Amino acid sequence: MAQQYSQGPNVQNQEWQNNLCNCSPCDSCLLGTFCPCILLGKTADRMRDPTMQTADTCNSDALIFCAINCVTGCGWIYSMMKRGEIRERFGIKGSGMNDCCVSYWCLCCALIQQDNEVKSRLSQGPITQG
C-alpha cells in the first residue's frame, strides 16, 4: 500500500515550506546551477522512493530534461510539469501559470526549491487519515 503524503487529490491549501530564494544546501545550489538535469532527476527519484535506496544519478527524468534542454533549450517546461506534480502531491497552493513563470525566469531556484520541498515534506512522514 502506498503511503500518502498529501491531504488528498485537489486539496491545495498549503504554502511552500521552502523559500524560492533559499539556495542551500550548497550541493543543491551547485547542481541546480551547473547540472540542473541531475538535480531534477534526484528530486524525481526522491518522490518515487523517499529512502533513495533505488536512486540513480542518470535516471529517465534527468535524461528527458537534458534532451529537451539540449535540443530545444526548453527544459524549463519539463521542470514546470514536475513542479506541478510536487504541488499536487503535497497539496501546495499555486497554478500552472505560476509554475511556468518560476521555471522559466529562475530555473535553478525552482529546482532547488522543489528538491528542498520534497526532502522536507517526505521527512515529516505520511499523513495519517483518521
PyMOL commands that place a pseudoatom at each C-alpha (Angstrom):
pseudoatom trace, name=CA, resn=MET, resi=1, chain=A, elem=C, hetatm=0, pos=[0.000, 0.000, 0.000]
pseudoatom trace, name=CA, resn=ALA, resi=2, chain=A, elem=C, hetatm=0, pos=[1.425, 3.374, -0.996]
pseudoatom trace, name=CA, resn=GLN, resi=3, chain=A, elem=C, hetatm=0, pos=[1.920, 5.949, 1.716]
pseudoatom trace, name=CA, resn=GLN, resi=4, chain=A, elem=C, hetatm=0, pos=[0.005, 9.198, 1.379]
pseudoatom trace, name=CA, resn=TYR, resi=5, chain=A, elem=C, hetatm=0, pos=[1.840, 12.455, 1.834]
pseudoatom trace, name=CA, resn=SER, resi=6, chain=A, elem=C, hetatm=0, pos=[-0.853, 14.887, 0.782]
pseudoatom trace, name=CA, resn=GLN, resi=7, chain=A, elem=C, hetatm=0, pos=[-4.259, 15.743, 2.099]
pseudoatom trace, name=CA, resn=GLY, resi=8, chain=A, elem=C, hetatm=0, pos=[-5.860, 14.156, -0.906]
pseudoatom trace, name=CA, resn=PRO, resi=9, chain=A, elem=C, hetatm=0, pos=[-6.454, 14.962, -4.539]
pseudoatom trace, name=CA, resn=ASN, resi=10, chain=A, elem=C, hetatm=0, pos=[-7.205, 18.565, -5.465]
pseudoatom trace, name=CA, resn=VAL, resi=11, chain=A, elem=C, hetatm=0, pos=[-6.762, 19.852, -1.885]
pseudoatom trace, name=CA, resn=GLN, resi=12, chain=A, elem=C, hetatm=0, pos=[-4.312, 22.703, -2.308]
pseudoatom trace, name=CA, resn=ASN, resi=13, chain=A, elem=C, hetatm=0, pos=[-4.310, 24.803, 0.807]
pseudoatom trace, name=CA, resn=GLN, resi=14, chain=A, elem=C, hetatm=0, pos=[-0.681, 24.685, 1.927]
pseudoatom trace, name=CA, resn=GLU, resi=15, chain=A, elem=C, hetatm=0, pos=[2.163, 27.075, 1.183]
pseudoatom trace, name=CA, resn=TRP, resi=16, chain=A, elem=C, hetatm=0, pos=[5.639, 26.126, 0.029]
pseudoatom trace, name=CA, resn=GLN, resi=17, chain=A, elem=C, hetatm=0, pos=[7.672, 25.392, 3.171]
pseudoatom trace, name=CA, resn=ASN, resi=18, chain=A, elem=C, hetatm=0, pos=[10.912, 26.363, 1.426]
pseudoatom trace, name=CA, resn=ASN, resi=19, chain=A, elem=C, hetatm=0, pos=[11.603, 29.811, 0.019]
pseudoatom trace, name=CA, resn=LEU, resi=20, chain=A, elem=C, hetatm=0, pos=[12.285, 30.192, -3.700]
pseudoatom trace, name=CA, resn=CYS, resi=21, chain=A, elem=C, hetatm=0, pos=[15.408, 32.244, -2.953]
pseudoatom trace, name=CA, resn=ASN, resi=22, chain=A, elem=C, hetatm=0, pos=[16.883, 29.744, -0.486]
pseudoatom trace, name=CA, resn=CYS, resi=23, chain=A, elem=C, hetatm=0, pos=[19.945, 28.436, -2.307]
pseudoatom trace, name=CA, resn=SER, resi=24, chain=A, elem=C, hetatm=0, pos=[21.093, 25.989, 0.328]
pseudoatom trace, name=CA, resn=PRO, resi=25, chain=A, elem=C, hetatm=0, pos=[22.392, 23.376, 0.764]
pseudoatom trace, name=CA, resn=CYS, resi=26, chain=A, elem=C, hetatm=0, pos=[25.466, 24.117, -1.286]
pseudoatom trace, name=CA, resn=ASP, resi=27, chain=A, elem=C, hetatm=0, pos=[25.394, 20.834, -3.237]
pseudoatom trace, name=CA, resn=SER, resi=28, chain=A, elem=C, hetatm=0, pos=[21.828, 21.517, -4.405]
pseudoatom trace, name=CA, resn=CYS, resi=29, chain=A, elem=C, hetatm=0, pos=[22.800, 25.052, -5.385]
pseudoatom trace, name=CA, resn=LEU, resi=30, chain=A, elem=C, hetatm=0, pos=[25.733, 23.806, -7.462]
pseudoatom trace, name=CA, resn=LEU, resi=31, chain=A, elem=C, hetatm=0, pos=[23.666, 21.066, -9.104]
pseudoatom trace, name=CA, resn=GLY, resi=32, chain=A, elem=C, hetatm=0, pos=[20.777, 23.439, -9.832]
pseudoatom trace, name=CA, resn=THR, resi=33, chain=A, elem=C, hetatm=0, pos=[23.141, 25.946, -11.413]
pseudoatom trace, name=CA, resn=PHE, resi=34, chain=A, elem=C, hetatm=0, pos=[25.553, 23.733, -13.340]
pseudoatom trace, name=CA, resn=CYS, resi=35, chain=A, elem=C, hetatm=0, pos=[23.801, 20.335, -13.710]
pseudoatom trace, name=CA, resn=PRO, resi=36, chain=A, elem=C, hetatm=0, pos=[20.068, 21.020, -13.454]
pseudoatom trace, name=CA, resn=CYS, resi=37, chain=A, elem=C, hetatm=0, pos=[19.218, 17.691, -15.090]
pseudoatom trace, name=CA, resn=ILE, resi=38, chain=A, elem=C, hetatm=0, pos=[20.888, 15.805, -12.226]
pseudoatom trace, name=CA, resn=LEU, resi=39, chain=A, elem=C, hetatm=0, pos=[19.020, 17.788, -9.549]
pseudoatom trace, name=CA, resn=LEU, resi=40, chain=A, elem=C, hetatm=0, pos=[15.676, 17.318, -11.309]
pseudoatom trace, name=CA, resn=GLY, resi=41, chain=A, elem=C, hetatm=0, pos=[16.357, 13.580, -11.586]
pseudoatom trace, name=CA, resn=LYS, resi=42, chain=A, elem=C, hetatm=0, pos=[17.390, 13.364, -7.936]
pseudoatom trace, name=CA, resn=THR, resi=43, chain=A, elem=C, hetatm=0, pos=[14.175, 15.083, -6.853]
pseudoatom trace, name=CA, resn=ALA, resi=44, chain=A, elem=C, hetatm=0, pos=[12.082, 12.783, -9.053]
pseudoatom trace, name=CA, resn=ASP, resi=45, chain=A, elem=C, hetatm=0, pos=[13.846, 9.743, -7.555]
pseudoatom trace, name=CA, resn=ARG, resi=46, chain=A, elem=C, hetatm=0, pos=[13.119, 11.033, -4.054]
pseudoatom trace, name=CA, resn=MET, resi=47, chain=A, elem=C, hetatm=0, pos=[9.419, 11.413, -4.985]
pseudoatom trace, name=CA, resn=ARG, resi=48, chain=A, elem=C, hetatm=0, pos=[9.328, 7.761, -6.067]
pseudoatom trace, name=CA, resn=ASP, resi=49, chain=A, elem=C, hetatm=0, pos=[11.444, 6.393, -3.206]
pseudoatom trace, name=CA, resn=PRO, resi=50, chain=A, elem=C, hetatm=0, pos=[11.915, 8.648, -0.159]
pseudoatom trace, name=CA, resn=THR, resi=51, chain=A, elem=C, hetatm=0, pos=[14.652, 6.335, 1.160]
pseudoatom trace, name=CA, resn=MET, resi=52, chain=A, elem=C, hetatm=0, pos=[16.688, 6.935, -2.025]
pseudoatom trace, name=CA, resn=GLN, resi=53, chain=A, elem=C, hetatm=0, pos=[17.698, 3.238, -1.999]
pseudoatom trace, name=CA, resn=THR, resi=54, chain=A, elem=C, hetatm=0, pos=[16.888, 2.900, -5.690]
pseudoatom trace, name=CA, resn=ALA, resi=55, chain=A, elem=C, hetatm=0, pos=[18.247, 6.315, -6.673]
pseudoatom trace, name=CA, resn=ASP, resi=56, chain=A, elem=C, hetatm=0, pos=[20.073, 6.610, -9.974]
pseudoatom trace, name=CA, resn=THR, resi=57, chain=A, elem=C, hetatm=0, pos=[22.055, 9.721, -10.890]
pseudoatom trace, name=CA, resn=CYS, resi=58, chain=A, elem=C, hetatm=0, pos=[21.201, 9.380, -14.561]
pseudoatom trace, name=CA, resn=ASN, resi=59, chain=A, elem=C, hetatm=0, pos=[17.535, 8.359, -14.441]
pseudoatom trace, name=CA, resn=SER, resi=60, chain=A, elem=C, hetatm=0, pos=[14.831, 8.817, -17.067]
pseudoatom trace, name=CA, resn=ASP, resi=61, chain=A, elem=C, hetatm=0, pos=[13.734, 12.204, -15.703]
pseudoatom trace, name=CA, resn=ALA, resi=62, chain=A, elem=C, hetatm=0, pos=[17.296, 13.540, -15.864]
pseudoatom trace, name=CA, resn=LEU, resi=63, chain=A, elem=C, hetatm=0, pos=[17.731, 12.242, -19.414]
pseudoatom trace, name=CA, resn=ILE, resi=64, chain=A, elem=C, hetatm=0, pos=[14.400, 13.648, -20.624]
pseudoatom trace, name=CA, resn=PHE, resi=65, chain=A, elem=C, hetatm=0, pos=[15.163, 17.067, -19.120]
pseudoatom trace, name=CA, resn=CYS, resi=66, chain=A, elem=C, hetatm=0, pos=[18.674, 17.037, -20.600]
pseudoatom trace, name=CA, resn=ALA, resi=67, chain=A, elem=C, hetatm=0, pos=[17.446, 16.005, -24.052]
pseudoatom trace, name=CA, resn=ILE, resi=68, chain=A, elem=C, hetatm=0, pos=[14.705, 18.638, -24.134]
pseudoatom trace, name=CA, resn=ASN, resi=69, chain=A, elem=C, hetatm=0, pos=[17.096, 21.304, -22.906]
pseudoatom trace, name=CA, resn=CYS, resi=70, chain=A, elem=C, hetatm=0, pos=[19.884, 20.392, -25.344]
pseudoatom trace, name=CA, resn=VAL, resi=71, chain=A, elem=C, hetatm=0, pos=[17.627, 20.112, -28.391]
pseudoatom trace, name=CA, resn=THR, resi=72, chain=A, elem=C, hetatm=0, pos=[15.217, 22.989, -27.763]
pseudoatom trace, name=CA, resn=GLY, resi=73, chain=A, elem=C, hetatm=0, pos=[16.531, 24.982, -24.810]
pseudoatom trace, name=CA, resn=CYS, resi=74, chain=A, elem=C, hetatm=0, pos=[13.123, 24.492, -23.184]
pseudoatom trace, name=CA, resn=GLY, resi=75, chain=A, elem=C, hetatm=0, pos=[13.976, 22.142, -20.320]
pseudoatom trace, name=CA, resn=TRP, resi=76, chain=A, elem=C, hetatm=0, pos=[12.133, 24.556, -18.063]
pseudoatom trace, name=CA, resn=ILE, resi=77, chain=A, elem=C, hetatm=0, pos=[8.873, 23.161, -19.480]
pseudoatom trace, name=CA, resn=TYR, resi=78, chain=A, elem=C, hetatm=0, pos=[9.668, 19.702, -18.107]
pseudoatom trace, name=CA, resn=SER, resi=79, chain=A, elem=C, hetatm=0, pos=[10.633, 21.282, -14.788]
pseudoatom trace, name=CA, resn=MET, resi=80, chain=A, elem=C, hetatm=0, pos=[7.327, 23.164, -14.786]
pseudoatom trace, name=CA, resn=MET, resi=81, chain=A, elem=C, hetatm=0, pos=[5.470, 19.866, -15.187]
pseudoatom trace, name=CA, resn=LYS, resi=82, chain=A, elem=C, hetatm=0, pos=[7.429, 18.280, -12.334]
pseudoatom trace, name=CA, resn=ARG, resi=83, chain=A, elem=C, hetatm=0, pos=[6.732, 21.338, -10.168]
pseudoatom trace, name=CA, resn=GLY, resi=84, chain=A, elem=C, hetatm=0, pos=[3.006, 20.835, -10.776]
pseudoatom trace, name=CA, resn=GLU, resi=85, chain=A, elem=C, hetatm=0, pos=[3.313, 17.185, -9.736]
pseudoatom trace, name=CA, resn=ILE, resi=86, chain=A, elem=C, hetatm=0, pos=[5.013, 18.232, -6.492]
pseudoatom trace, name=CA, resn=ARG, resi=87, chain=A, elem=C, hetatm=0, pos=[2.301, 20.814, -5.763]
pseudoatom trace, name=CA, resn=GLU, resi=88, chain=A, elem=C, hetatm=0, pos=[-0.433, 18.279, -6.431]
pseudoatom trace, name=CA, resn=ARG, resi=89, chain=A, elem=C, hetatm=0, pos=[1.126, 15.533, -4.335]
pseudoatom trace, name=CA, resn=PHE, resi=90, chain=A, elem=C, hetatm=0, pos=[1.687, 17.722, -1.285]
pseudoatom trace, name=CA, resn=GLY, resi=91, chain=A, elem=C, hetatm=0, pos=[-1.379, 19.969, -1.610]
pseudoatom trace, name=CA, resn=ILE, resi=92, chain=A, elem=C, hetatm=0, pos=[0.587, 23.169, -2.197]
pseudoatom trace, name=CA, resn=LYS, resi=93, chain=A, elem=C, hetatm=0, pos=[-1.228, 26.289, -3.412]
pseudoatom trace, name=CA, resn=GLY, resi=94, chain=A, elem=C, hetatm=0, pos=[-0.339, 27.571, -6.839]
pseudoatom trace, name=CA, resn=SER, resi=95, chain=A, elem=C, hetatm=0, pos=[-1.171, 27.391, -10.509]
pseudoatom trace, name=CA, resn=GLY, resi=96, chain=A, elem=C, hetatm=0, pos=[0.250, 26.207, -13.778]
pseudoatom trace, name=CA, resn=MET, resi=97, chain=A, elem=C, hetatm=0, pos=[0.930, 29.828, -14.715]
pseudoatom trace, name=CA, resn=ASN, resi=98, chain=A, elem=C, hetatm=0, pos=[2.941, 30.360, -11.546]
pseudoatom trace, name=CA, resn=ASP, resi=99, chain=A, elem=C, hetatm=0, pos=[4.859, 27.125, -12.179]
pseudoatom trace, name=CA, resn=CYS, resi=100, chain=A, elem=C, hetatm=0, pos=[5.555, 28.331, -15.716]
pseudoatom trace, name=CA, resn=CYS, resi=101, chain=A, elem=C, hetatm=0, pos=[6.851, 31.736, -14.627]
pseudoatom trace, name=CA, resn=VAL, resi=102, chain=A, elem=C, hetatm=0, pos=[9.028, 30.392, -11.818]
pseudoatom trace, name=CA, resn=SER, resi=103, chain=A, elem=C, hetatm=0, pos=[10.513, 27.647, -14.002]
pseudoatom trace, name=CA, resn=TYR, resi=104, chain=A, elem=C, hetatm=0, pos=[11.146, 29.996, -16.919]
pseudoatom trace, name=CA, resn=TRP, resi=105, chain=A, elem=C, hetatm=0, pos=[12.559, 33.008, -15.077]
pseudoatom trace, name=CA, resn=CYS, resi=106, chain=A, elem=C, hetatm=0, pos=[14.647, 31.215, -12.462]
pseudoatom trace, name=CA, resn=LEU, resi=107, chain=A, elem=C, hetatm=0, pos=[15.068, 27.544, -13.290]
pseudoatom trace, name=CA, resn=CYS, resi=108, chain=A, elem=C, hetatm=0, pos=[17.914, 26.886, -10.850]
pseudoatom trace, name=CA, resn=CYS, resi=109, chain=A, elem=C, hetatm=0, pos=[15.957, 28.494, -7.973]
pseudoatom trace, name=CA, resn=ALA, resi=110, chain=A, elem=C, hetatm=0, pos=[12.857, 26.477, -8.893]
pseudoatom trace, name=CA, resn=LEU, resi=111, chain=A, elem=C, hetatm=0, pos=[14.789, 23.201, -8.972]
pseudoatom trace, name=CA, resn=ILE, resi=112, chain=A, elem=C, hetatm=0, pos=[16.468, 23.897, -5.627]
pseudoatom trace, name=CA, resn=GLN, resi=113, chain=A, elem=C, hetatm=0, pos=[13.141, 24.844, -4.028]
pseudoatom trace, name=CA, resn=GLN, resi=114, chain=A, elem=C, hetatm=0, pos=[11.488, 21.714, -5.408]
pseudoatom trace, name=CA, resn=ASP, resi=115, chain=A, elem=C, hetatm=0, pos=[14.268, 19.469, -4.098]
pseudoatom trace, name=CA, resn=ASN, resi=116, chain=A, elem=C, hetatm=0, pos=[14.226, 21.126, -0.665]
pseudoatom trace, name=CA, resn=GLU, resi=117, chain=A, elem=C, hetatm=0, pos=[10.429, 20.912, -0.527]
pseudoatom trace, name=CA, resn=VAL, resi=118, chain=A, elem=C, hetatm=0, pos=[10.329, 17.216, -1.371]
pseudoatom trace, name=CA, resn=LYS, resi=119, chain=A, elem=C, hetatm=0, pos=[13.067, 16.482, 1.187]
pseudoatom trace, name=CA, resn=SER, resi=120, chain=A, elem=C, hetatm=0, pos=[11.320, 18.393, 3.971]
pseudoatom trace, name=CA, resn=ARG, resi=121, chain=A, elem=C, hetatm=0, pos=[7.820, 17.078, 3.204]
pseudoatom trace, name=CA, resn=LEU, resi=122, chain=A, elem=C, hetatm=0, pos=[8.936, 13.466, 2.998]
pseudoatom trace, name=CA, resn=SER, resi=123, chain=A, elem=C, hetatm=0, pos=[10.981, 13.749, 6.196]
pseudoatom trace, name=CA, resn=GLN, resi=124, chain=A, elem=C, hetatm=0, pos=[7.740, 14.639, 8.010]
pseudoatom trace, name=CA, resn=GLY, resi=125, chain=A, elem=C, hetatm=0, pos=[6.334, 11.244, 7.071]
pseudoatom trace, name=CA, resn=PRO, resi=126, chain=A, elem=C, hetatm=0, pos=[2.947, 10.324, 5.668]
pseudoatom trace, name=CA, resn=ILE, resi=127, chain=A, elem=C, hetatm=0, pos=[-0.244, 11.979, 6.785]
pseudoatom trace, name=CA, resn=THR, resi=128, chain=A, elem=C, hetatm=0, pos=[-2.494, 9.511, 8.529]
pseudoatom trace, name=CA, resn=GLN, resi=129, chain=A, elem=C, hetatm=0, pos=[-6.139, 9.776, 7.703]
pseudoatom trace, name=CA, resn=GLY, resi=130, chain=A, elem=C, hetatm=0, pos=[-8.472, 9.291, 10.636]
for i in range(1, 130): cmd.bond("trace and resi %d" % i, "trace and resi %d" % (i + 1))
show_as sticks, trace
zoom trace
